[in-house]
């Protein structure tokens, strides 16, 4: 009897250790600081409580099924069930640690070919093992569980420890005001994420009256090139004035940068940026953006800040038990069944519509905050990083309404144009449109390759570029190529009134001076 009790305890421990790893994505996010960069909230007691409850529940279900199947159907059926537990764990590992492979084999693209190969391998071995050595299947399951049992102890200890660790909610913040020095000129940078020059001005597949109007009233560059096709490196380039070749998150509030002109790696938040330099010039600074955790990174250099996280998995989870539970369930479903869970599971979780709805809400929050910052006369330097027209599509350009259905990149382009119009009208009503130097550009252009039906030209480095100088409405077009890393120098020159005409903007953009405005500020 005592032997049976020990066996039951051992089997339950194996089930618990296996169930613990079914939530691998959640544990990796909540335990690895580098994976917390995009989180709106750092991991807290609610997160670990939800995970612990889920693991306990799944463990009880797994163990209960083993006992029930063994009693009703025998050892062979029990072995089949244990094999299914292991196969599910392998699928989770494949999804969690899949390599970055973009090619295809016989039309099977990553990660599907990995799943197919794994399924074929296991499907071939399992029947053989079940027929020839059924006892080895049970022993293998128990051995695997005991091997990964330390992971259960580690995560349980970390969950208990989290109760004693305070957490700070980050998202929006207001810092002490700093008076604008009269010698500075009100200046703003508006960045549209993934706004493509080719789609906007060459393909002309969607009307963009607001960008056309801005083009007619400003210095307009036809061959502005981003230094990167990724937001992770493009935004640090624009804000530091140095070309960033690589960026590596290391915590929820730090990004380590590698530069083209230096072998050293440096912390973004410790470097001089347009925010700290504008503050040094005496300008009150405001920032509204998404993706990067701006308020955590640059809070000490800002007078006001609003940011929204990337709308994926845990990034924007709410601090409630139900909110975390939904995020955990979505992540587990994606790890086990891919991004499009089949049948009733997909309907229950409604992952795709839910994500699009989150993007709609985040866009609306960004727009409201951007309008407030751009019309606030107490702010002398404002940076806005809008989430559109970045995918997924959240707008129907035919109905001119937000939509959670399948759309097109062009729908978001139409929304970006509408956004430009709303920002302009808000600034005109507040009297800040003609009194502000406004630079409008993108971090990168269109780079997506799916779905194939979109068939837009990929030009991830070619971006639109407008400079509307305060009080000027003259139109100048420029067809000389340059890299938008120059935005850093241009913004400071506009702020300090060392550039006061569109012609001077063009001269600075094409200046042969090193990309640093230090000499001009001395």
ZINOR-V192404 format. One record per residue. SS is DSSP state (helix for helix, strand for strand, loop for the rest). Layout:
SS
SS
This chain:
loop
helix
helix
helix
helix
helix
helix
helix
helix
helix
helix
helix
helix
helix
helix
helix
helix
helix
helix
helix
helix
helix
loop
helix
helix
helix
helix
helix
helix
helix
helix
loop
helix
helix
helix
helix
loop
loop
loop
loop
strand
loop
loop
loop
helix
helix
helix
helix
helix
helix
helix
helix
helix
helix
helix
helix
helix
helix
helix
helix
helix
helix
helix
helix
helix
helix
helix
helix
helix
helix
helix
helix
helix
loop
helix
helix
helix
helix
helix
helix
helix
helix
helix
helix
helix
helix
helix
helix
helix
helix
helix
helix
helix
helix
helix
helix
loop
loop
loop
loop
loop
loop
loop
strand
strand
loop
loop
strand
strand
loop
loop
helix
helix
helix
helix
helix
helix
helix
helix
helix
helix
helix
helix
helix
helix
helix
helix
helix
helix
helix
helix
helix
loop
helix
helix
helix
helix
helix
helix
helix
helix
helix
helix
helix
helix
helix
helix
helix
helix
helix
helix
helix
helix
helix
helix
helix
helix
helix
helix
helix
helix
helix
loop
loop
loop
loop
loop
loop
strand
loop
loop
strand
strand
strand
loop
loop
loop
loop
loop
loop
loop
loop
loop
loop
loop
loop
strand
strand
strand
strand
strand
strand
strand
loop
loop
loop
helix
helix
helix
helix
helix
helix
helix
loop
loop
loop
loop
loop
helix
helix
helix
helix
helix
helix
helix
helix
loop
loop
strand
strand
strand
loop
loop
strand
strand
loop
loop
loop
loop
loop
helix
helix
helix
helix
helix
helix
helix
helix
helix
helix
loop
loop
loop
strand
strand
strand
strand
strand
strand
strand
strand
loop
loop
strand
strand
strand
strand
strand
strand
loop
loop
strand
strand
strand
strand
strand
strand
helix
helix
helix
loop
loop
loop
helix
helix
helix
helix
helix
helix
helix
loop
loop
loop
loop
strand
strand
strand
strand
strand
strand
loop
loop
loop
helix
helix
helix
helix
helix
helix
helix
helix
loop
loop
strand
strand
strand
strand
strand
loop
loop
loop
loop
loop
loop
loop
loop
loop
loop
loop
loop
helix
helix
helix
helix
helix
helix
helix
helix
helix
helix
helix
helix
helix
helix
helix
helix
helix
loop
loop
loop
loop
loop
helix
helix
helix
helix
helix
helix
helix
loop
helix
helix
helix
helix
helix
helix
helix
helix
helix
helix
helix
helix
helix
helix
helix
helix
helix
helix
helix
helix
helix
helix
helix
helix
loop
loop
loop
loop
loop
loop
strand
strand
strand
strand
strand
strand
strand
strand
strand
loop
loop
loop
loop
loop
strand
strand
loop
loop
loop
loop
strand
strand
loop
loop
loop
loop
loop
loop
helix
helix
helix
helix
helix
helix
helix
helix
helix
helix
helix
helix
helix
helix
helix
helix
helix
helix
helix
helix
helix
helix
loop
loop
loop
loop
loop
loop
strand
strand
strand
strand
strand
strand
loop
loop
loop
loop
loop
loop
loop
loop
loop
loop
loop
loop
loop
loop
loop
loop
loop
loop
loop
strand
loop
loop
strand
strand
strand
strand
loop
loop
loop
loop
loop
loop
loop
strand
strand
strand
loop
loop
loop
strand
strand
helix
helix
helix
helix
helix
helix
helix
helix
helix
helix
helix
helix
loop
loop
loop
loop
loop
loop
helix
helix
helix
helix
helix
helix
helix
helix
loop
loop
loop
loop
loop
loop
loop
loop
helix
helix
helix
helix
loop
